């Protein structure tokens, strides 16, 4: 039985036609365009839906006998299949008017005349080779070097040459029947001709079904350079129809991608890794322009994400299942891991490259297709990474990007075709996404707010500890989930406070691309106002402001969102500045009389990403490691972020879900287990059915 293609929404007419054509080939029939009004509607039908094949009748054959033979001998049957595509609100909607056929499927699609047609690119190559004096067999040999599956014969090449000699340049552009070939061709066009770049400022595109397309939405958000307030780009608020088109493209691409060999997926990741290395300078600069972090921090952002791609390159060995032979007489049992389907990722602004790379490389290499929603504050790096992924060979629809705010987040949580959601972002938003997505039965990992502590023992190495605290507390303007925002000094602050202020004052605050910049601006004016407000609440409730960076002015960048290193001491656990997440270059200093008291302070805090201890005592370090209740522990290490082969193990309200990011847990999140029990022994002949449970 030949099935009709599934209805859906497409970004343009060509994608709709390609979808119907590719699906038809998989079912054993070929579609043609029956009727077309290019900007409004296209009607597609089966190629056996036309008139009867012309048959010459002999002179002595009567009209009645001719009609009878035509009805019994013809292959063409006026097939009723019909699919209609209509343009609605800028998108093309496919409906199936009649999905039935009244003929058998084509047994060998390669025998169909459509399989011998050339693509437009191949016709141009034929034209160039003809002008160079090559003969048809020579031309065909060259064409098959780049397309081994080409079914055309020298006669077909000769026919094209004849048309070209006659000056007939209207040779039809027949698309390849194989979906992979058309995907590569469309990817090439998408990468080399991104029309959205022609705007000034550019409007960030969506990626839907392998095409970078401008949203039909009239609403957009300005992406501002935090140091200059210049508009870098504009982010569209993607319409729900466009979102549905992206999900449909991902769902449509999943069956073929799922069945693509794992080594093929890995090769794409190897190429993706190579392209990131090639364009790392461009990526770092767009991160600095949109986020504000220094170029050094931007390079670190990309390189940490690159480690995730390298991890994905070796995924085959990490997906190996288990096999138990002869669990019962003649019975074997084994387990495998399979992809889920369409997955989605919702990203924050703090790591524009690393966090998208946390998500989609592992997911797609496991065999899933992916919907990525970058932060609307700095989407440029995610779009650039998607361009590189498409250039690396990722087929159409495997990776899709949609932009927006709350409506798109809600749509991701509610869509039944999305099987898993990975979220990184603020605490309130994470709790909302977890509750809404899990209610719909989705697999969800939600990594949210952090309040990371450092405990400094009296015996800690002074210079090494101070350098670590300053780098971890003020790096990237404190806008990272693993920043050390609170330091608990065991035994008192007096030996440390002045030296800490001295080291902080040495930090150079400047625009991110300046060569001497150590600290850039925060992401927005709203973020700066929130940080300044929390600092003031601390001062009003008794904290001591030992270093104030709120009023810093950077020459040449007077309108920038700059905050210099700021240090509050004598902070207590009851202050609002301690309870809330700062996400800025502010270090809170507390004191504790003993390591037990310091551990108690950390454990009572509602966030649980990570904590570090600085000490030269193995006994103190072991006690801290054992008794601290956080996901990641550092010993003389300021930020205990693991490499990709280890899981990012947050706990408490900082994480909601069953499986963490990265490592084996990350692979398990994007796959499901399946156990297969098989029996191949010869069963004794018996008419009696056994109802007993199988056992050894």
Secondary structure, DSSP 8 states (H G I E B T S, - for coil): -------EEESSHHHHHHHHHHHHHHHT--EEEEEEETTTEEEEEETTSS--------TT--HHHHHHHHHHH-S------EEEEEEETTEEEEEEEE---SS---S-GGGSGGGG---HHHHHHHHHHHHTT--HHHHHHHHHHH-TT----HHHHHHHHHHHHTT---------SSHHHHHHHHHHHHHH--GGGGSSSEEE-EEETTEEE--S-S-EEEEE-TTT--EEEEEE---HHHHHHHHHHHHHHHHHHHTS-HHHHHHHHHHHHHHHHHTHHHHHHHHHHHH---HHHHHHHHHHHHHHHHHHTTHHHHT--EEEEEEETTEEEEEEEEE-SEEEEE--SS-TTHHHHHHHHHHHHTT-EEEEE--TTS-HHHHHHHHHHHHTT--TTTEEE---SHHHHHHHHH-TTEEEEEEES-HHHHHHHHHHHHHTT-EEEEE----EEEEE-TTS-HHHHHHHHHHHHHGGGG-STT-EEEEEEET-STTTHHHHHHHHHT--B--TTSTT-SB---S-HHHHHHHHHHHHHHHHTT-EEEE--TT---TT-TTS-----EEEES--TTSHHHHS---SSEEEEEEESSHHHHHHHHHHSSEESEEEEE-S-HHHHHHHHHH--SSEEEES-S-----TTS-B--EETTEEESS-BSHHHHHHHTEEEEEEEEE-S-----S----S----
